[in-house]
Every structure is written in C-alpha cells, then in structure tokens.
C-alpha cells in the first residue's frame, strides 16, 4: 500500500494592496523578509523600500500588490537610526560582521575625550561627501561592489554627496574587545570570521549615537570615517532603523505578530493605499470630474507644488500621483502614476 502524497500547504488569501511596515529581526536579509511576506500575503508581488543589512534591525517598508509602485518614492526618503560605533578597531566591512583589519591600541583610544569626539562628529554632520563602504551593493562595471571584494578585488568607490542632518552622541563607554593576537593582514575574507587562533583583549570606546540621514547614506561609513578622523579606526556593532520617511518604528510589527494576525483573521492586514500615500506624499483632494479625467490619463489643474502629490477621490481612494509641469505654455498637473482607472 502506497503512502499518501503529502499535500502542499494551502495558499493564504491574497492580501489587499498596501504597505506593511516590518520590524526586521537581526540575522535576516531584506530578501528573507520579502520571502516570508510573500507567503503571508498570498502573492509574489511584494517589494521593499531600502535594504537593511542582516546585522541591522528595525523599519523595513514592504509594498504588496499595486503598492509596490509607490516604493520607489519611499526609497528616497530620509531615515533615522540608532547605532553603536566601536572606536579602536577597524573591520573589513565597517561593521561587526567583518574581520578585524586594524587595532589602534591604548594610546590612540586614550586620547578620545568628549571634546575631541564631539568635534569629529560635528565635522561629519550636514552636507558631506561620503565614500560608500566597499562591501555595499553599489555596482562597479556591472558587478556589485561586495561581490568584487569577496572575490579578492580592490574596490575604490567614488565619494558622493549625502546629508547627515542629525548626528547625536547619546552615550560613551570605555570597555574592551577581543581581537586576534598577531598579524591582522591575513585575517581572511569579509564575513569569514576570525577563526580559532589566539586572541587578546584591547581597550575600545563604544559610542551610542542617533542619526538622521538622507537616502544613500551609509551609517557604517559614518562609523569608519569617525574612527579615521580620531585615529582609532571604527566600526558598527549595532544598528537599528527607527524611521523611514513617514513610517516610524512604533507603526512596525514583527514577523511573529504579522503571522499571528494573519492566522487569526485569515488574511494579512495591510496599510491601505491611501494611508500609505499619506505617509509619503502631500495630499490633494479631487472632485469627481478630476477623478474621471485622471482615470483616463488626462491632465488636470495644477497642484501648486514642486513635488509629487497623492491625489485622493472624495471617498478617500488613492487615484493617482500627480506632478506639476508645463504643456504648451500652460501649467498643469500630469498623472505620473494612475492607480484607479476610469470605470
């Protein structure tokens, strides 16, 4: 008698179009979270707005269904992070996942007092030029920088303008760290760890910081550059993203909470398209005639703003995203994305 063929688990009902704000757990990649969300939402049409490293936790904005079309605007929003920077040790990846590349020693670490630290932080605040970390996902001649580094290539990325609108020191602690004993020039490839060789303890300074940065800013690179400015080397030991644009951490849910809700209600709950848009764009209220016109892709009267606006129907439905422009000498609002076509 043959045993019955195991049945695949039933697919969940498809979630409504909208956003889900996840509190990403440590050790998960952003792609891992998207994979879990595809199962919870019952659809493969899931995307995220801005990668978080596996070491990092916190706000990861996901789009479900048609809401994925809004994600490109969320990616460009500014972001808040809480982080811990360790001064005295530099790593190959500028964070705790890399191997130790250099150790400053007690003399250099001992020279870091609060006045010196605050001056170095001030120099990294405002509009600055930042060289992205070499293990970033930036493409160099069609290949990701981190892939080139892992292949043993030297990667030199160009500095680019970013804005660090807040770089606040919350706490400073003197402690020790365990590092390999001996020559660090053959510490291994990024991500391989330090091995099982002899170790020693060295003095370090841990600095808890809170930063607000523009899109494209690497907090790991801030840690690296702060350490370089102080002559100690530096890397991140903890990173938590607490806000992306209009989506703060207190509106995020863990994967366990999301799964429990979907199990209890039968369908994953999402932030509706109109509410998702309110967190990203200024809002324009439409009349019925404008709703019909936009449904057919027609242009309407200008919104009077330089940025993209979310256009809502009288019933509160997200109809389109609009951008003012000029056509034949006339100022009009052009639909850059229509989400509610005409009936």
N, C-alpha and C positions, 0 to 999 in steps of 0.2 A: 504494500500500500504506500503510495507516494505521499509525502508530507505536503500540506497546502503551501502554495507560493505566498510568501509574506506580501501584504499589500502596502503600497506606499502611503505615508500619512496623508490624510485629506488636506487639500489646499484650503487655506483660510480664505474667507470672503475678501474681495479687494477693498482696501481702504479708500476713503474719499480723497480726492485731490487736495493736497495741502502740505503744510510743513510739520515735521516732528523734530523737536529740539531734544537732543540726547545728551546726557551727562556721560561722556565716553569713559570707559574704565581703563585703567593702566594695563599695558600689555597688549591691547587690541590696536590693530591698524584701523584707519578710517574705512578701508575697503572691507575689513572684517565686519564693521558695524553696518555697512551697506548690505552685506550679505545676510546678516541676521534680520535687517529691516525688510528685505525682500520677502523673507518667509513670513514675518509677522504681518506685513501689509498685503500679502497675496498677490504681488505684482513684481515684475522685474524692473519696472520703470521707477527706479529710486536713484537719487544722486545726492552728493553732499557739497557743502559750500565751504571749502577750505580745509586742507588736510591737517590732522593732528598727528604728531609722531607717536609711536607706540608707548613711549615713556610718559607722554603727556595725558592729562585727564581734562574733563570739562566740556564746554559747549561745542557741540557739533550739530550744525543745522542740516537737516535732510529734507529733500523735496520728494513728494510722492505724486506720481501721475503728472498732470499738467503743471504742477507747481515746480517741477524741475526746470521749467523755462524761466523761473524767477531767480534761480540760484546764482546766475552769472552776476546779478546786481548785489547779492548778499556777499559774494566773494570779495568785492571791492570795499566793503565796509571796514571801519576801524574796529579794533579789538582790544579787550582788557585781559591781562594775565597777572596771576600771582606766581612768583618764581623764587627759587633759591639758587644763588650763584655761589659756587665754591672758589675762593681765591687761594692760590698756592699750588694748584695742579691744573695742567692743561691736558686735554684729551684729543684724540684723533677726530672725534665727531663733535666737539664742543659741548657734549653732554655726557651723562653718566653711562651711556650705552657704549661709548668708545673705549679704546685702550689708553692708558696713561702715556702721554707723549713727552711731558716735561714736568719737573717738580722744582719749585722755586727755592725752598729751603727756609730755615727760621729767620735769617736776617731780612730777606725781602718781605716776608709775611709780617715780621715785627714792625716794619716801617709803615704799615697800613693803619693809620689812625682815622678817626671820623672826619676830620677836616680834609685830609688827603682824599678819602673815599668820596665825600660829597663833591669835591671839585672835579674828580674824574667822572662822576655821574652827571654833573651839570654839563660837561663837555659832550656827553652822548645824548643830550636832551635837545629837542627842537628839530629843525630840518637838518639832516645829516646825510653824508654819503656812507653807505654801508656795503661792504663786500659780503655777499651771502656765504653761508657756511659751505664748505667744499662738498659735503655729503647731502646737499639739497637736491630737489627734484628738477632743478633748472636744467634745460637741455643745452649741451655743448656739441655743436655739429651733429645734431640729431640724436644724441645719446644722453641719458640722464647723468648729471654730474656724479651722483653717488655710485652709479654703475662703473664709471670710469675710475673712481677712487678705489673701489673694491677690486678692479682689475689691475691695480698697481700703477695707474697713470697719475701723473702730476696734473692737477686741475687748478687753473688760475681764473677765477671768475671776476668780472668787472664790477666795480663799485656802482651803486645806483642810489638815487635819492629816495629817502624814506623820511617819515616824520614820527618822532617819539614825543608825543605831546605830554606824557607824564612818565617820570622815572623816579619813583619814590622809594626811599630806603625805609623799611619797616622795622628791621631788627638786624643786629650784628652780633655774631657769636664766634669766639675763638674755640677751636676744637682740634681734633686730629683726624687724619685719614690714613688708611692702609694703602701703600703703593708697592709696586715691585721693587725689590732690592737689586741694584746693579744697573747695567746699561739699559736705557729705555729706547735706544734707536732701533731695536728689533722686537718691539712689543707685539707685533702681529698685525693682522688686517683689522680694519674697523669692525666692531661688533663681535670679534672672536673672544674677547675677554683677556684676562691677564695670565691665564694658565695656573699651574700649581707650584710655581717656583717660590723662592724665598721672598719675604715681604718685610717692610718696615713701616713704622708709623712716622708721619710728618705733621708739623703744625699747619693748619689751614684756618681761613676765616670764612664762615658761612654768612651770606648776606641775603636776607629776605627782602624782596622788592615787589612793587606793584607798578605795572607799566600799562600805558595806553599807546598803541602804535597803529600806524597806517597799514593798509594791506601790503603784503610783500616784505614786511619787516621780519627778520629772524631774531627771536629772543635769544637763541643760542649764540648768535653772532654778537649780541649785546654783551653776553657773559664773556665771550672770547675777547672782545675789544676792551671791556673794563679791566680784565686781567692783564692785557697787554699794556694798557695805559699805566697801570700800577706796578708793572714789572714783576708780577707774580704768576701770570697765567691764570686762566679761569675757565670754568665750565658750569653748565646747569646740572643740578642734582634733582630738581623738582620743577614741574611746570603745570599750571592749571589755568585753562582758559575760562574766564568768568563772564565774558560777554562777546558777542559778535553782532555789531550794529545794534539793532533794536531788540536783540534776543539775549536777555541776561540769564545767568545760571539758575536763578530761582524759578525760571519757567521751564527748566530742563528736567527730564525724567531718566532714570537709569533703565538699562535694558530689562532688568528684572521687573521693574514697575510697569514698563510698557507691555511685557509679555503677560503679566498678571491682569492688566486691564483688558488686553485683547482676549484672554481666556474667559474673563468674567462677562464681557459684553458681546463677544462673538466676532467683533471687528475692531481693528486698531483705530483709536481715535486720532484725528489729525487736527491741526490748526487750519481752519478753512482758508481758502484762497484770499478772501477779502481781508481777514485778520492778519494773514501772513504778509500781505502787501502793506498793511498799515505799519508793520514793524520795519519796513524798508524804505517806503516812499512817502512823500507828501500826498495827500488825498484830494481829489477833485470830485465833487458831486455832479452827476449828469442829470439832464432831463430826459424824458422818453424819446424825444426827437433825436437827441445826441446818441442815445443808446442804439437806436435803429441805424443811424448813419455809421457809427463805428462798427457795428455788426457787419456792414457791407464793406468795411475797409476805407470808408470816406473820412476826410479830414474835417475837423470841427474848429470852433472858435479857440483862440489861444488860451493857454492856462495862465500865462503871465509869469512863468518861472523858467529859469535856465536849466533846471534838472528834469529828469523823468518823473512823471507823476502817475499815481494809480487812479484810474477813473472808475467810479462806482455808480451803479444804477440807483434809482430811487429806492429799490428794495434792498440795497446793500450788496449786490452781486458785483464781483470784480469783472468789469467788461473789457478793459484794455489798459495798456501802459501807453502814455502819451508823451510826446516831446515837441516843444515849440520849434518851429522852423519857418523859413520864408519860401513862398512859392509864387512866382510871377509878381514879386514885389509886395505880396500880402503876407502878414504874419498869421499862421495857422498852427493848430495842434495836430501832429501826424501820429497815427497809431503805429508804435514800434512793435507791439505785440497785442493781438486780439484774442481774448480768452472766452468771449461769449458771442459767437457769431449770430447774425440775424436769424430769426425763426423762419 
